[in-house]
């Protein structure tokens, strides 16, 4: 599956538009890691446990989006975007969406 944030795939032709696809996940903070993050927040620097949490969430959202695209018989997803939102205190949603398409190499 080709996944890109641009509207086309260089060297490929969009043969068919399969539709909008998306995937999301809601992740909550781990209470123990939250204590460590709180301490790190006082002195500054990257909150690695949160970085890992969001990385895992993005990967899961993309995986779900790809599964949806495969059901539509797409072989690529173009114009992919990500959005995040706070669902409740300590939990966030990561949402990935794009356009599922069938691409082919142009003849010639």
DSSP file (Angstrom, degrees, kcal/mol; ACC not computed):
  #  RESIDUE AA STRUCTURE BP1 BP2  ACC     N-H-->O    O-->H-N    N-H-->O    O-->H-N    TCO  KAPPA ALPHA  PHI   PSI    X-CA   Y-CA   Z-CA
    1    1 A X              0   0    0      0, 0.0     2,-0.5     0, 0.0    75,-0.2   0.000 360.0 360.0 360.0 124.6    0.0    0.0    0.0
    2    2 A X  E     -a   76   0A   0     73,-1.8    75,-2.9     2,-0.0     2,-0.4  -0.782 360.0-172.6 -88.2 129.4    1.4    3.4   -1.0
    3    3 A X  E     +a   77   0A   0     -2,-0.5     2,-0.3    73,-0.2    75,-0.2  -0.991  11.8 161.6-126.9 126.5    0.6    6.1    1.5
    4    4 A X        -     0   0    0     73,-2.3    76,-2.3    -2,-0.4     5,-0.0  -0.985  42.8-140.4-145.3 154.5    1.4    9.7    0.8
    5    5 A X  S    S+     0   0    0     -2,-0.3     2,-0.2    74,-0.3    73,-0.1   0.475  82.6  84.5 -90.4  -3.5    0.4   13.2    2.0
    6    6 A X  S    S-     0   0    0      2,-0.2    73,-2.4    73,-0.1    74,-0.2  -0.539  86.6-117.0 -96.3 168.4    0.4   14.6   -1.6
    7    7 A X  S    S+     0   0    0     71,-0.2     2,-0.3    -2,-0.2    71,-0.1   0.662  93.0  28.2 -80.9 -16.7   -2.5   14.4   -4.0
    8    8 A X  S    S-     0   0    0      5,-0.0     2,-0.6    70,-0.0    -2,-0.2  -0.861  74.7-122.3-135.8 169.9   -0.7   12.3   -6.6
    9    9 A X    >   -     0   0    0      3,-0.3     3,-2.3    -2,-0.3    69,-0.0  -0.963  36.3-117.7-117.2 114.4    2.0    9.7   -6.8
   10   10 A X  T 3  S+     0   0    0     -2,-0.6     3,-0.1     1,-0.3     0, 0.0  -0.206  99.1  15.4 -52.9 133.6    4.9   10.6   -9.0
   11   11 A X  T 3  S+     0   0    0      1,-0.3    95,-0.5    94,-0.0     2,-0.3   0.481 112.8  93.9  81.4   2.8    5.2    8.1  -11.9
   12   12 A X    <   -     0   0    0     -3,-2.3     2,-0.4    93,-0.2    -3,-0.3  -0.900  63.0-142.0-126.9 155.9    1.8    6.7  -11.3
   13   13 A X  E     -B  104   0A   0     91,-3.3    91,-2.3    -2,-0.3     2,-0.7  -0.956  22.2-123.4-116.7 134.6   -1.7    7.4  -12.7
   14   14 A X  E     +B  103   0A   0     -2,-0.4    89,-0.2    89,-0.2     3,-0.1  -0.685  31.7 175.7 -78.0 115.3   -4.8    7.3  -10.6
   15   15 A X  E     +     0   0A   0     87,-2.9     2,-0.3    -2,-0.7    -1,-0.2   0.825  63.4  11.5 -88.6 -37.3   -7.1    4.8  -12.3
   16   16 A X  E     -B  102   0A   0     86,-1.5    86,-2.5     0, 0.0     2,-0.6  -1.000  60.6-136.0-148.1 144.1  -10.0    4.8   -9.8
   17   17 A X  E     -B  101   0A   0     -2,-0.3    84,-0.2    84,-0.2     3,-0.1  -0.892  21.0-179.5 -96.7 120.7  -11.2    6.7   -6.9
   18   18 A X  E     -     0   0A   0     82,-2.7    83,-0.2    -2,-0.6     2,-0.2   0.664  43.0-105.0 -99.2 -19.6  -12.3    4.3   -4.1
   19   19 A X  E     -B  100   0A   0     81,-1.2    81,-3.2     2,-0.0    -1,-0.3  -0.583  46.9 -37.1 125.1 174.6  -13.4    6.8   -1.5
   20   20 A X  E     -B   99   0A   0     79,-0.2     2,-0.3    -2,-0.2    79,-0.2  -0.532  54.0-172.2 -72.8 135.1  -12.6    8.4    1.8
   21   21 A X  E     +B   98   0A   0     77,-2.5    77,-2.1    -2,-0.2     2,-0.3  -0.949   6.7 171.7-128.1 152.4  -10.8    6.1    4.3
   22   22 A X  E     -B   97   0A   0     -2,-0.3     2,-0.3    75,-0.2    75,-0.2  -0.979  15.0-167.9-153.4 163.9  -10.0    6.7    7.9
   23   23 A X  E     +B   96   0A   0     73,-2.3    73,-3.1    -2,-0.3     2,-0.3  -0.979  12.3 177.4-152.3 146.6   -8.7    5.2   11.1
   24   24 A X  E     -B   95   0A   0     -2,-0.3     2,-0.3    71,-0.2    71,-0.2  -0.971  10.3-172.5-147.6 163.1   -8.6    6.3   14.7
   25   25 A X  E     -B   94   0A   0     69,-1.7    69,-2.5    -2,-0.3     2,-0.5  -0.978  16.8-141.7-151.9 149.4   -7.6    5.2   18.1
   26   26 A X  E     -B   93   0A   0     -2,-0.3     2,-0.4    67,-0.2    67,-0.2  -0.971  23.0-171.6-114.6 125.4   -8.1    6.7   21.6
   27   27 A X  E     -B   92   0A   0     65,-2.8    65,-2.6    -2,-0.5     2,-0.3  -0.921   8.7-152.4-120.9 143.2   -5.2    6.3   23.9
   28   28 A X  E     -B   91   0A   0     -2,-0.4    63,-0.2    63,-0.2     2,-0.1  -0.831  26.4-105.0-111.5 151.9   -4.9    7.1   27.6
   29   29 A X        -     0   0    0     61,-2.6     2,-0.5    -2,-0.3     3,-0.0  -0.414  32.0-116.5 -71.0 148.6   -1.9    8.1   29.6
   30   30 A X     >  -     0   0    0      1,-0.1     4,-2.5    -2,-0.1     5,-0.2  -0.768  19.0-138.1 -84.9 127.9   -0.3    5.5   31.9
   31   31 A X  H  > S+     0   0    0     -2,-0.5     4,-1.3     1,-0.2    -1,-0.1   0.873 101.9  48.0 -58.6 -40.4   -0.5    6.8   35.5
   32   32 A X  H  > S+     0   0    0      1,-0.2     4,-1.4     2,-0.2     3,-0.3   0.928 114.5  45.0 -67.6 -44.6    3.0    5.7   36.4
   33   33 A X  H  > S+     0   0    0      1,-0.2     4,-2.5     2,-0.2    -2,-0.2   0.830 106.6  62.5 -66.6 -29.8    4.5    7.2   33.3
   34   34 A X  H  X S+     0   0    0     -4,-2.5     4,-2.2     2,-0.2    -1,-0.2   0.859  99.8  53.1 -63.7 -35.7    2.4   10.3   34.0
   35   35 A X  H  X S+     0   0    0     -4,-1.3     4,-1.9    -3,-0.3    -1,-0.2   0.938 110.8  46.4 -64.0 -46.4    4.3   10.9   37.3
   36   36 A X  H  X S+     0   0    0     -4,-1.4     4,-2.3     1,-0.2    -2,-0.2   0.886 111.9  51.2 -62.7 -38.8    7.6   10.7   35.5
   37   37 A X  H  X S+     0   0    0     -4,-2.5     4,-2.4     1,-0.2    -1,-0.2   0.879 106.9  54.5 -66.2 -37.1    6.3   13.1   32.8
   38   38 A X  H  X S+     0   0    0     -4,-2.2     4,-1.0     2,-0.2    -1,-0.2   0.898 109.6  46.7 -62.9 -40.6    5.2   15.5   35.4
   39   39 A X  H >X S+     0   0    0     -4,-1.9     4,-1.0     1,-0.2     3,-0.5   0.912 112.7  49.4 -66.2 -42.1    8.6   15.6   37.0
   40   40 A X  H 3X S+     0   0    0     -4,-2.3     4,-2.0     1,-0.2     3,-0.4   0.859 104.2  60.7 -64.7 -35.1   10.2   16.0   33.5
   41   41 A X  H 3< S+     0   0    0     -4,-2.4    -1,-0.2     1,-0.2    -2,-0.2   0.817 100.0  55.8 -62.2 -31.0    7.8   18.9   32.8
   42   42 A X  H << S+     0   0    0     -4,-1.0    -1,-0.2    -3,-0.5    -2,-0.2   0.835 117.5  32.9 -71.6 -32.4    9.2   20.8   35.8
   43   43 A X  H  < S-     0   0    0     -4,-1.0    -2,-0.2    -3,-0.4    -1,-0.2   0.579 112.5-121.9-101.6 -11.4   12.7   20.7   34.4
   44   44 A X     <  +     0   0    0     -4,-2.0    -1,-0.2    -5,-0.2     2,-0.2  -0.046  56.5 103.0  92.7 163.3   12.0   20.8   30.7
   45   45 A X  S    S-     0   0    0     -4,-0.1     2,-0.2    -3,-0.1    -1,-0.1  -0.497  73.1 -32.3 114.6 176.0   12.8   18.5   27.9
   46   46 A X        -     0   0    0     -2,-0.2     2,-1.3     1,-0.1     3,-0.1  -0.439  45.8-137.7 -70.4 137.4   11.0   15.9   25.8
   47   47 A X    >>  -     0   0    0      1,-0.2     4,-2.1    -2,-0.2     3,-0.9  -0.736  26.0-176.1 -93.2  84.7    8.3   13.8   27.4
   48   48 A X  H 3> S+     0   0    0     -2,-1.3     4,-2.6     1,-0.3     5,-0.2   0.805  76.0  57.8 -59.4 -34.7    9.4   10.6   25.8
   49   49 A X  H 3> S+     0   0    0      1,-0.2     4,-1.8     2,-0.2    -1,-0.3   0.882 110.2  44.8 -65.1 -35.3    6.6    8.5   27.2
   50   50 A X  H <> S+     0   0    0     -3,-0.9     4,-2.5     2,-0.2    -2,-0.2   0.863 110.5  54.2 -74.4 -36.0    4.1   10.8   25.6
   51   51 A X  H  X S+     0   0    0     -4,-2.1     4,-2.2     2,-0.2    -2,-0.2   0.935 111.0  46.2 -60.5 -45.6    6.1   10.8   22.3
   52   52 A X  H  X S+     0   0    0     -4,-2.6     4,-2.5     2,-0.2     5,-0.2   0.900 110.8  53.4 -62.5 -41.9    6.0    7.0   22.3
   53   53 A X  H  X S+     0   0    0     -4,-1.8     4,-2.0     1,-0.2    -2,-0.2   0.925 112.3  43.2 -60.1 -46.5    2.3    7.0   23.1
   54   54 A X  H  X S+     0   0    0     -4,-2.5     4,-2.5     2,-0.2    -1,-0.2   0.852 111.6  54.4 -71.5 -34.2    1.4    9.3   20.2
   55   55 A X  H  X S+     0   0    0     -4,-2.2     4,-2.3    -5,-0.2    -2,-0.2   0.940 110.8  46.1 -62.2 -46.8    3.8    7.4   17.8
   56   56 A X  H  X S+     0   0    0     -4,-2.5     4,-2.2     1,-0.2    -2,-0.2   0.891 112.1  51.8 -61.9 -40.0    1.9    4.1   18.7
   57   57 A X  H  X S+     0   0    0     -4,-2.0     4,-2.5    -5,-0.2    -2,-0.2   0.912 109.6  48.6 -65.4 -43.0   -1.4    5.9   18.3
   58   58 A X  H  X S+     0   0    0     -4,-2.5     4,-2.6     2,-0.2     5,-0.2   0.924 111.2  50.7 -61.9 -44.0   -0.5    7.2   14.8
   59   59 A X  H  X S+     0   0    0     -4,-2.3     4,-2.3     1,-0.2    -2,-0.2   0.907 112.0  47.0 -61.3 -42.1    0.7    3.8   13.7
   60   60 A X  H  X S+     0   0    0     -4,-2.2     4,-2.2     2,-0.2    -1,-0.2   0.913 111.8  50.2 -66.1 -42.9   -2.6    2.2   14.9
   61   61 A X  H  X S+     0   0    0     -4,-2.5     4,-2.0     1,-0.2    -2,-0.2   0.913 112.5  47.3 -62.4 -42.7   -4.7    4.8   13.2
   62   62 A X  H  X S+     0   0    0     -4,-2.6     4,-2.8     2,-0.2     5,-0.2   0.912 109.5  54.1 -65.1 -42.0   -2.8    4.3    9.9
   63   63 A X  H  X S+     0   0    0     -4,-2.3     4,-2.1     1,-0.2    -2,-0.2   0.903 110.3  46.4 -58.9 -42.1   -3.1    0.6   10.2
   64   64 A X  H  X S+     0   0    0     -4,-2.2     4,-1.8     2,-0.2    -1,-0.2   0.870 111.5  51.6 -68.8 -36.9   -6.9    0.9   10.5
   65   65 A X  H  X S+     0   0    0     -4,-2.0     4,-2.1     2,-0.2    -2,-0.2   0.923 110.2  49.1 -64.2 -44.0   -7.0    3.3    7.6
   66   66 A X  H  X S+     0   0    0     -4,-2.8     4,-2.6     1,-0.2    -2,-0.2   0.902 108.0  54.2 -62.7 -42.2   -5.0    0.9    5.4
   67   67 A X  H  X S+     0   0    0     -4,-2.1     4,-1.6     1,-0.2    -1,-0.2   0.897 109.1  48.6 -59.5 -40.3   -7.3   -2.0    6.4
   68   68 A X  H  X S+     0   0    0     -4,-1.8     4,-0.9     1,-0.2    -1,-0.2   0.900 110.5  51.0 -66.2 -40.6  -10.3    0.1    5.3
   69   69 A X  H ><>S+     0   0    0     -4,-2.1     5,-2.3     1,-0.2     3,-0.5   0.891 106.6  54.4 -64.9 -39.7   -8.6    0.9    2.0
   70   70 A X  H ><5S+     0   0    0     -4,-2.6     3,-1.6     1,-0.2    -1,-0.2   0.874 102.7  57.0 -62.4 -37.1   -7.8   -2.7    1.3
   71   71 A X  H 3<5S+     0   0    0     -4,-1.6    -1,-0.2     1,-0.3    -2,-0.2   0.803 105.9  51.1 -62.7 -27.7  -11.5   -3.6    1.7
   72   72 A X  T <<5S-     0   0    0     -4,-0.9    -1,-0.3    -3,-0.5    -2,-0.2   0.381 118.6-115.2 -88.7   3.3  -12.2   -1.1   -1.1
   73   73 A X  T < 5 +     0   0    0     -3,-1.6    -3,-0.2     1,-0.2     2,-0.2   0.734  64.4 151.4  68.1  25.4   -9.6   -2.8   -3.3
   74   74 A X      < -     0   0    0     -5,-2.3    28,-0.2    -8,-0.1    -1,-0.2  -0.509  36.6-165.5 -81.5 154.1   -7.4    0.3   -3.2
   75   75 A X  S    S+     0   0    0     26,-1.8   -73,-1.8     1,-0.2     2,-0.3   0.281  72.6  30.9-119.7   7.4   -3.6    0.0   -3.6
   76   76 A X  E     -aC   2 101A   0     25,-1.5    25,-2.7   -75,-0.2     2,-0.4  -0.989  58.9-149.1-157.0 156.8   -2.8    3.6   -2.5
   77   77 A X  E     -aC   3 100A   0    -75,-2.9   -73,-2.3    -2,-0.3     3,-0.3  -0.987  23.3-170.1-130.6 122.4   -4.0    6.3   -0.2
   78   78 A X  E     + C   0  99A   0     21,-2.7    21,-2.8    -2,-0.4   -71,-0.2  -0.693  60.4  26.1-110.7 163.2   -3.3    9.9   -1.2
   79   79 A X  E    S-     0   0A   0    -73,-2.4   -74,-0.3    -2,-0.2    -1,-0.2   0.866  78.4-173.9  57.3  41.7   -3.7   13.2    0.6
   80   80 A X  E     +     0   0A   0    -76,-2.3     2,-0.3    -3,-0.3    18,-0.2  -0.434   5.0 179.6 -71.8 138.7   -3.3   11.6    4.0
   81   81 A X  E     - C   0  97A   0     16,-2.7    16,-2.3    -2,-0.1     2,-0.4  -0.928  16.8-144.5-135.4 159.4   -3.8   13.9    7.0
   82   82 A X  E     - C   0  96A   0     -2,-0.3     2,-0.3    14,-0.2    14,-0.2  -0.947  14.0-178.2-124.2 146.8   -3.7   13.5   10.8
   83   83 A X  E     - C   0  95A   0     12,-2.4    12,-3.1    -2,-0.4     2,-0.4  -0.988   6.4-162.3-139.5 149.4   -5.8   15.1   13.5
   84   84 A X  E     + C   0  94A   0     -2,-0.3     2,-0.3    10,-0.2    10,-0.2  -0.955   9.4 176.3-128.9 151.8   -5.7   14.9   17.2
   85   85 A X  E     - C   0  93A   0      8,-1.9     8,-3.2    -2,-0.4     2,-0.5  -0.992  33.6-113.1-151.6 151.5   -8.3   15.8   19.8
   86   86 A X  E     - C   0  92A   0     -2,-0.3     6,-0.2     6,-0.2     3,-0.1  -0.742  27.4-178.8 -84.8 126.0   -8.6   15.5   23.6
   87   87 A X  E     -     0   0A   0      4,-1.9     2,-0.3    -2,-0.5     5,-0.2   0.858  66.4 -26.1 -92.4 -43.1  -11.4   13.1   24.4
   88   88 A X  E >  S- C   0  91A   0      3,-1.2     3,-2.3     0, 0.0    -1,-0.4  -0.918  95.3 -51.8-157.2 175.6  -11.3   13.4   28.2
   89   89 A X  T 3  S+     0   0    0     -2,-0.3     3,-0.1     1,-0.3    -3,-0.0  -0.416 128.6   7.1 -60.1 121.1   -8.7   14.3   30.8
   90   90 A X  T 3  S+     0   0    0     -2,-0.2   -61,-2.6     1,-0.2     2,-0.4   0.494 114.4  91.3  86.7   3.8   -5.7   12.1   30.1
   91   91 A X  E <   -BC  28  88A   0     -3,-2.3    -4,-1.9   -63,-0.2    -3,-1.2  -0.994  48.4-176.6-135.3 140.8   -6.9   10.6   26.8
   92   92 A X  E     -BC  27  86A   0    -65,-2.6   -65,-2.8    -2,-0.4     2,-0.4  -0.971  18.6-135.8-135.3 149.2   -6.5   11.7   23.2
   93   93 A X  E     -BC  26  85A   0     -8,-3.2    -8,-1.9    -2,-0.3     2,-0.5  -0.859  10.7-160.1-101.2 137.6   -7.8   10.5   19.9
   94   94 A X  E     -BC  25  84A   0    -69,-2.5   -69,-1.7    -2,-0.4     2,-0.4  -0.988  13.3-170.2-114.2 127.7   -5.5   10.3   16.9
   95   95 A X  E     -BC  24  83A   0    -12,-3.1   -12,-2.4    -2,-0.5     2,-0.4  -0.972   6.7-170.6-124.0 127.1   -7.4   10.3   13.6
   96   96 A X  E     +BC  23  82A   0    -73,-3.1   -73,-2.3    -2,-0.4     2,-0.3  -0.950  14.0 167.8-116.4 138.2   -5.8    9.5   10.2
   97   97 A X  E     +BC  22  81A   0    -16,-2.3   -16,-2.7    -2,-0.4     2,-0.3  -0.992   5.4 139.8-149.5 156.2   -7.7   10.0    6.9
   98   98 A X  E     -B   21   0A   0    -77,-2.1   -77,-2.5    -2,-0.3     2,-0.6  -0.944  50.5 -73.5-171.5-172.3   -7.1   10.2    3.2
   99   99 A X  E     -BC  20  78A   0    -21,-2.8   -21,-2.7    -2,-0.3     2,-0.4  -0.920  37.6-141.6-109.1 120.0   -8.4    9.2   -0.2
  100  100 A X  E     +BC  19  77A   0    -81,-3.2   -82,-2.7    -2,-0.6   -81,-1.2  -0.638  32.4 167.3 -79.4 132.5   -8.2    5.6   -1.3
  101  101 A X  E     -BC  17  76A   0    -25,-2.7   -26,-1.8    -2,-0.4   -25,-1.5  -0.922  38.1-124.0-139.6 163.6   -7.3    5.1   -4.9
  102  102 A X  E     -B   16   0A   0    -86,-2.5   -87,-2.9    -2,-0.3   -86,-1.5  -0.970  34.7-168.8-107.9 122.3   -6.2    2.5   -7.4
  103  103 A X  E     -B   14   0A   0     -2,-0.6     2,-0.3   -89,-0.2   -89,-0.2  -0.836   8.7-178.5-113.8 151.7   -3.0    3.6   -9.1
  104  104 A X  E     -B   13   0A   0    -91,-2.3   -91,-3.3    -2,-0.3     2,-0.3  -0.952  36.7 -99.2-139.0 158.3   -1.2    2.1  -12.1
  105  105 A X        -     0   0    0     -2,-0.3   -93,-0.2   -93,-0.2   -94,-0.0  -0.648  50.4-109.5 -74.4 134.5    2.0    2.8  -14.0
  106  106 A X        -     0   0    0    -95,-0.5     2,-0.1    -2,-0.3    -1,-0.1  -0.345  33.1-109.9 -66.5 146.5    1.1    4.9  -17.1
  107  107 A X              0   0    0      1,-0.2    -1,-0.1    -3,-0.0    -3,-0.0  -0.423 360.0 360.0 -71.8 148.4    1.5    3.1  -20.5
  108  108 A X              0   0    0     -2,-0.1    -1,-0.2     0, 0.0    -2,-0.1   0.408 360.0 360.0 132.0 360.0    4.2    4.2  -22.7
